[in-house]
Amino acid sequence: MIYVGIDVAKDKHDCCILGADAEVLFSPFTIPNNRAGFDELYEKILSLTSDLSEIKVGLEATGHYHLNLLRSLLDNGLACFVINPLHTNLFRKGQSLRKTKTDKVDAASIAMMLLTDRTLAPYTDTSYHNEELKSLTRYRFDKVRERARLKTSLSRLVSILFPELEKLVPTLHMASVYTLLSEFPGASHIASAHLTRLKNLLYDASKGHYGRDMAIFIRDTASSSIGTIMPAKSMELKHTIHLIEVLTAEIDEIESAINAIMDELDSPITSIPGLKNRMGAMILAEIGDFSRFDNADQILAYAGLSPTTYQSGQLTSSYAHMEKRGSRYLRYALFNATQYVCIWDPTFKAYLAKKRAEGKHYYVAVSHACKKLVRLIYSMQLTGESYRAA
């Protein structure tokens, strides 16, 4: 066997090639991150053997920098192993007591990991094609979080310009309120607005829900408001509303693309009550190829949902906190999906209540239900069977 370790970077990649007995077939060398560099790597590998089944290539999951090289390796029929950087870091530190950290040392460490660690699973083409869904779900996650920050900022601005408004409507974050504040960004603007214009604006924006009475009520409240007159804050409020509306349109577009992929995948896990395309897509995207996991516990560990273990001599820690390593996106999706499933599914609802009755904190009880959900998802995804209530 031939083991190729690659330390990935933005502009270049450091490589090391070892033989079956850990002999160095090619000393660590550097290739540029372009077609010529890839060809140089293939030329050196194929000069050693023409049998692709005898070649294993390992590289770190280094942000997005490894994707182009990974695609090229897979297209050339090479068995690839994408390794968690935390894993390689711990392995390198275990090789020596010296604090030696260079790209070439990392490349040699990755090659040695391939040689010694038989538990590493090869990266499948299924996982690579899953990158499209992963990109969309992570992009949506970031957009939703950005919109949430803007909504918090909008609430802050309203409390300065028209603090009474929040008690007049169910929520500030509705189309009629956004339309109102976009044209009249402050209590002073609303108080001086023409009643007919105010009524028509509210009527159209609320689709007939608010009429003349609401317009009068809001204008009268604005007339006696303690809100501050600050043109700069009014401008900021208008811009914030505009950004929220733009982000909402972008999120809708992203969700349409996610739904199209989910319809094509037709995964059985979306048949679980409370687990639909939003969380289901993120779970499928982050886990990728389910067959690379031997059991559901490995998925829990991959998501960082496993309890920590500390035991030394006669000391055993009684406080097993969640590891919180691995994919934070998967951890977020599983934990939030579990809360919805516990609301909509009677079996999970009863299980959560049972754990709460045992005296466990709500989030601890949810983490137990999350483990149960992961086992269910793992089984359903491998068998292709839809959910059947107990």
C-alpha positions as CSV (number, residue, x, y, z in Angstrom):
1,M,0.0,0.0,0.0
2,I,1.0,3.6,-0.6
3,Y,-0.1,6.3,1.8
4,V,-0.3,10.0,0.7
5,G,-0.6,12.7,3.3
6,I,-1.6,16.2,2.1
7,D,-1.6,19.3,4.3
8,V,-4.0,21.7,2.5
9,A,-3.6,25.4,2.3
10,K,-4.9,28.3,0.2
11,D,-2.1,28.7,-2.3
12,K,-0.2,25.4,-2.0
13,H,-0.3,21.9,-0.6
14,D,2.4,20.0,1.2
15,C,2.5,16.3,0.5
16,C,4.3,13.2,1.9
17,I,4.2,9.7,0.5
18,L,4.9,6.6,2.6
19,G,5.1,2.9,1.9
20,A,3.6,0.0,3.7
21,D,6.5,-0.2,6.2
22,A,6.4,3.6,6.8
23,E,9.4,4.1,4.5
24,V,9.5,7.5,2.9
25,L,8.9,7.0,-0.8
26,F,8.8,10.8,-1.5
27,S,10.2,13.2,1.1
28,P,7.7,16.0,1.9
29,F,7.3,18.3,-1.1
30,T,5.1,21.2,-2.0
31,I,2.8,21.6,-5.0
32,P,0.9,24.8,-6.1
33,N,-2.9,24.8,-5.8
34,N,-3.5,24.7,-9.5
35,R,-3.7,22.2,-12.4
36,A,0.0,21.9,-12.8
37,G,0.4,21.1,-9.1
38,F,-2.3,18.4,-9.2
39,D,-0.6,16.8,-12.3
40,E,2.7,16.8,-10.5
41,L,1.1,15.0,-7.5
42,Y,-0.5,12.4,-9.8
43,E,2.7,11.8,-11.7
44,K,4.6,11.0,-8.5
45,I,1.9,8.7,-7.2
46,L,1.5,6.8,-10.5
47,S,5.3,6.4,-10.8
48,L,5.1,4.2,-7.7
49,T,2.1,2.0,-8.8
50,S,-0.6,1.9,-11.5
51,D,-3.0,0.0,-9.2
52,L,-5.3,2.6,-7.7
53,S,-6.6,0.2,-5.1
54,E,-3.2,0.3,-3.5
55,I,-3.3,4.0,-2.9
56,K,-4.8,5.9,0.1
57,V,-4.9,9.7,0.2
58,G,-5.5,11.6,3.4
59,L,-6.2,15.3,3.8
60,E,-7.6,17.6,6.4
61,A,-11.1,19.2,6.2
62,T,-9.6,22.7,5.9
63,G,-12.6,25.0,5.5
64,H,-13.3,25.1,1.7
65,Y,-9.7,24.9,0.6
66,H,-9.7,21.1,0.3
67,L,-12.8,20.8,-1.9
68,N,-11.1,21.4,-5.4
69,L,-8.3,19.0,-4.6
70,L,-10.7,16.4,-3.2
71,R,-12.9,16.6,-6.3
72,S,-9.9,16.1,-8.5
73,L,-8.7,13.1,-6.4
74,L,-12.1,11.4,-6.6
75,D,-12.4,12.0,-10.3
76,N,-9.1,10.2,-10.7
77,G,-10.4,7.2,-8.8
78,L,-8.2,7.6,-5.7
79,A,-9.5,6.5,-2.3
80,C,-9.7,9.6,-0.1
81,F,-9.9,10.1,3.6
82,V,-11.0,13.5,4.9
83,I,-9.8,13.8,8.5
84,N,-10.9,16.2,11.2
85,P,-8.0,18.7,11.9
86,L,-8.5,18.1,15.7
87,H,-7.7,14.4,15.1
88,T,-4.6,15.1,13.2
89,N,-3.4,17.6,15.7
90,L,-3.8,15.2,18.6
91,F,-2.0,12.5,16.6
92,R,0.9,14.8,15.7
93,K,1.3,15.8,19.4
94,G,1.3,12.1,20.4
95,Q,4.2,11.4,18.0
96,S,6.7,13.6,19.8
97,L,7.2,15.7,22.9
98,R,8.7,18.5,20.9
99,K,6.6,21.5,19.8
100,T,7.2,21.0,16.1
101,K,4.4,22.2,13.9
102,T,5.1,22.8,10.2
103,D,3.1,22.0,7.0
104,K,5.5,19.3,6.0
105,V,5.3,17.7,9.5
106,D,1.5,17.8,9.2
107,A,1.6,16.1,5.8
108,A,3.8,13.3,7.2
109,S,1.5,12.9,10.2
110,I,-1.5,12.5,8.0
111,A,0.3,9.8,5.9
112,M,1.2,8.0,9.1
113,M,-2.4,8.2,10.4
114,L,-3.5,6.4,7.2
115,L,-0.9,3.8,7.8
116,T,-1.7,3.1,11.5
117,D,-5.4,4.1,12.1
118,R,-7.6,1.3,10.6
119,T,-10.8,3.0,11.9
120,L,-10.6,5.8,9.3
121,A,-13.5,5.6,6.8
122,P,-13.0,6.6,3.2
123,Y,-14.8,9.7,1.8
124,T,-17.5,8.6,-0.5
125,D,-18.8,10.3,-3.7
126,T,-22.2,10.5,-1.9
127,S,-20.7,12.8,0.7
128,Y,-19.2,15.0,-2.0
129,H,-22.5,15.5,-3.8
130,N,-24.0,16.3,-0.4
131,E,-21.8,19.4,-0.3
132,E,-24.5,21.3,-2.3
133,L,-27.1,20.7,0.4
134,K,-24.5,21.5,3.1
135,S,-23.6,24.8,1.5
136,L,-27.2,25.8,1.2
137,T,-28.2,24.9,4.8
138,R,-25.1,26.6,6.3
139,Y,-25.8,29.7,4.1
140,R,-29.4,29.8,5.3
141,F,-28.2,29.4,9.0
142,D,-25.9,32.4,8.7
143,K,-28.6,34.5,6.9
144,V,-31.2,33.7,9.6
145,R,-28.8,34.6,12.3
146,E,-27.9,37.9,10.6
147,R,-31.6,38.7,10.2
148,A,-32.2,37.9,13.9
149,R,-29.5,40.5,14.8
150,L,-31.2,43.1,12.6
151,K,-34.6,42.4,14.3
152,T,-33.0,43.0,17.7
153,S,-31.6,46.2,16.4
154,L,-35.0,47.2,15.1
155,S,-36.6,46.6,18.5
156,R,-34.0,48.8,20.0
157,L,-34.7,51.6,17.6
158,V,-38.4,51.4,18.1
159,S,-38.0,51.7,21.8
160,I,-36.2,55.0,21.2
161,L,-38.4,56.5,18.5
162,F,-41.9,55.1,19.4
163,P,-41.8,52.9,22.5
164,E,-45.6,52.6,22.8
165,L,-45.9,50.9,19.5
166,E,-44.8,47.5,20.7
167,K,-47.9,47.3,23.0
168,L,-50.3,48.2,20.2
169,V,-49.5,45.3,17.9
170,P,-48.9,41.5,18.4
171,T,-45.3,41.8,17.3
172,L,-43.1,44.5,15.7
173,H,-41.9,42.0,13.1
174,M,-45.0,41.9,10.8
175,A,-45.5,43.3,7.3
176,S,-47.9,46.1,8.4
177,V,-45.5,47.4,11.1
178,Y,-42.6,47.3,8.7
179,T,-44.6,49.2,6.1
180,L,-45.7,51.8,8.6
181,L,-42.2,52.4,10.0
182,S,-40.6,52.5,6.6
183,E,-42.7,55.5,5.6
184,F,-43.1,57.0,9.1
185,P,-40.0,56.1,11.1
186,G,-40.9,57.6,14.4
187,A,-43.7,58.8,16.6
188,S,-43.4,62.4,15.4
189,H,-43.7,61.3,11.8
190,I,-46.8,59.2,12.5
191,A,-48.4,62.0,14.6
192,S,-48.2,64.4,11.7
193,A,-49.3,61.9,9.1
194,H,-52.6,62.4,7.2
195,L,-55.2,60.1,8.6
196,T,-56.4,58.9,5.1
197,R,-52.9,58.0,4.1
198,L,-52.2,56.3,7.4
199,K,-55.4,54.3,7.1
200,N,-54.8,53.2,3.5
201,L,-51.2,52.2,4.3
202,L,-52.2,50.0,7.2
203,Y,-55.2,48.5,5.4
204,D,-53.1,47.5,2.4
205,A,-50.1,46.2,4.4
206,S,-52.3,44.2,6.8
207,K,-54.6,42.9,3.9
208,G,-57.6,44.4,5.5
209,H,-56.9,43.5,9.1
210,Y,-56.3,47.0,10.2
211,G,-58.6,49.9,9.3
212,R,-59.5,53.4,10.2
213,D,-59.9,52.7,13.9
214,M,-56.4,51.3,14.2
215,A,-55.0,54.2,12.2
216,I,-56.6,56.7,14.7
217,F,-55.5,54.7,17.7
218,I,-51.9,54.6,16.5
219,R,-51.8,58.3,15.5
220,D,-53.3,59.4,18.9
221,T,-50.8,57.2,20.8
222,A,-48.0,58.7,18.7
223,S,-49.2,62.2,19.5
224,S,-48.6,61.6,23.2
225,S,-45.5,59.4,22.8
226,I,-42.4,59.9,24.8
227,G,-40.4,58.8,21.8
228,T,-37.3,60.9,20.9
229,I,-37.1,62.8,17.7
230,M,-33.7,61.7,16.2
231,P,-33.4,61.9,12.4
232,A,-30.3,59.7,12.5
233,K,-32.1,56.9,14.3
234,S,-35.1,57.3,11.9
235,M,-32.8,56.8,9.0
236,E,-31.2,53.8,10.7
237,L,-34.6,52.3,11.3
238,K,-35.6,52.6,7.6
239,H,-32.4,51.0,6.5
240,T,-32.7,48.2,9.0
241,I,-36.2,47.4,7.8
242,H,-34.9,47.4,4.2
243,L,-32.1,45.0,5.1
244,I,-34.5,42.6,6.9
245,E,-36.8,42.5,3.9
246,V,-33.9,41.8,1.6
247,L,-32.6,39.0,3.8
248,T,-36.1,37.5,4.1
249,A,-36.3,37.4,0.3
250,E,-32.9,35.8,0.1
251,I,-33.8,33.2,2.8
252,D,-37.0,32.3,0.8
253,E,-34.8,31.8,-2.3
254,I,-32.4,29.6,-0.4
255,E,-35.2,27.5,1.1
256,S,-36.7,26.9,-2.3
257,A,-33.4,25.5,-3.4
258,I,-33.2,23.3,-0.3
259,N,-36.7,22.1,-0.8
260,A,-35.9,21.1,-4.4
261,I,-33.0,18.9,-3.2
262,M,-35.0,17.4,-0.4
263,D,-37.8,16.5,-2.8
264,E,-35.2,14.7,-4.9
265,L,-33.7,12.9,-1.9
266,D,-37.1,11.9,-0.6
267,S,-35.6,11.1,2.8
268,P,-37.8,9.1,5.2
269,I,-36.7,11.2,8.2
270,T,-39.0,14.0,7.2
271,S,-42.0,11.7,8.0
272,I,-41.1,12.1,11.7
273,P,-43.7,14.6,13.2
274,G,-42.1,17.9,13.8
275,L,-39.0,17.2,11.7
276,K,-39.5,18.7,8.2
277,N,-37.2,20.1,5.5
278,R,-35.5,22.9,7.5
279,M,-33.9,20.8,10.2
280,G,-34.1,17.6,8.2
281,A,-32.0,19.1,5.4
282,M,-29.3,20.3,7.8
283,I,-29.2,16.9,9.5
284,L,-28.8,15.1,6.2
285,A,-26.2,17.6,4.9
286,E,-24.0,17.5,8.0
287,I,-24.1,13.7,8.4
288,G,-23.6,13.0,4.7
289,D,-23.2,9.3,4.0
290,F,-24.8,7.4,6.9
291,S,-23.1,4.1,5.9
292,R,-19.7,5.5,7.1
293,F,-21.0,5.3,10.7
294,D,-21.2,1.8,12.3
295,N,-23.9,2.9,14.8
296,A,-25.9,5.9,16.0
297,D,-23.5,6.5,18.9
298,Q,-20.8,7.5,16.3
299,I,-23.2,10.1,14.9
300,L,-23.7,11.5,18.4
301,A,-20.0,11.7,18.9
302,Y,-19.6,13.3,15.5
303,A,-22.1,16.0,16.5
304,G,-20.4,16.5,19.9
305,L,-23.6,15.3,21.8
306,S,-21.8,12.5,23.6
307,P,-21.1,13.0,27.4
308,T,-17.6,13.6,28.4
309,T,-15.9,10.9,30.4
310,Y,-13.2,11.4,33.0
311,Q,-11.8,8.6,35.2
312,S,-8.4,8.2,36.8
313,G,-7.6,5.7,39.5
314,Q,-10.5,5.8,41.9
315,L,-11.7,9.2,40.7
316,T,-14.7,9.2,38.4
317,S,-16.3,12.5,37.4
318,S,-20.0,12.7,38.3
319,Y,-20.6,15.7,36.1
320,A,-20.7,14.4,32.5
321,H,-21.0,17.5,30.4
322,M,-21.7,17.4,26.7
323,E,-18.5,17.3,24.6
324,K,-19.6,20.0,22.1
325,R,-17.1,19.0,19.5
326,G,-17.6,18.2,15.8
327,S,-20.2,19.9,13.7
328,R,-21.9,22.7,15.5
329,Y,-24.5,22.9,12.7
330,L,-25.4,19.3,13.2
331,R,-25.5,19.7,17.0
332,Y,-27.8,22.7,16.5
333,A,-30.1,20.9,14.0
334,L,-30.4,17.8,16.1
335,F,-31.1,19.6,19.4
336,N,-33.7,22.0,17.8
337,A,-35.3,19.2,15.9
338,T,-35.7,17.2,19.1
339,Q,-37.6,20.0,20.8
340,Y,-40.1,20.1,17.9
341,V,-40.4,16.3,17.8
342,C,-41.1,16.2,21.5
343,I,-44.0,18.6,20.9
344,W,-45.6,16.9,18.0
345,D,-44.9,13.2,18.6
346,P,-46.7,11.5,21.6
347,T,-43.9,8.9,22.1
348,F,-41.1,11.5,22.3
349,K,-43.4,13.8,24.3
350,A,-43.9,11.0,26.9
351,Y,-40.2,10.2,27.0
352,L,-39.3,13.9,27.6
353,A,-41.9,14.0,30.4
354,K,-40.4,10.8,31.9
355,K,-36.9,12.4,32.0
356,R,-38.3,15.6,33.5
357,A,-40.1,13.6,36.2
358,E,-36.8,12.0,37.1
359,G,-35.6,15.5,38.1
360,K,-33.5,16.3,35.1
361,H,-33.2,19.9,33.8
362,Y,-35.2,20.6,30.6
363,Y,-32.1,20.8,28.4
364,V,-30.7,17.6,29.9
365,A,-34.0,15.8,29.3
366,V,-33.9,17.1,25.7
367,S,-30.4,15.8,25.2
368,H,-31.6,12.3,26.2
369,A,-34.5,12.6,23.8
370,C,-32.0,13.7,21.2
371,K,-30.1,10.5,21.5
372,K,-33.3,8.6,21.0
373,L,-34.0,10.7,17.9
374,V,-30.6,10.1,16.4
375,R,-31.0,6.3,16.8
376,L,-34.4,6.6,15.0
377,I,-32.9,8.7,12.2
378,Y,-30.0,6.4,11.7
379,S,-32.2,3.3,11.4
380,M,-34.8,5.0,9.1
381,Q,-32.1,6.4,6.8
382,L,-30.4,3.0,6.4
383,T,-33.6,1.0,5.9
384,G,-35.6,3.6,4.0
385,E,-38.7,3.0,6.1
386,S,-41.0,5.9,6.9
387,Y,-41.9,6.7,10.5
388,R,-44.5,4.6,12.3
389,A,-45.8,5.8,15.6
390,A,-45.4,3.4,18.5
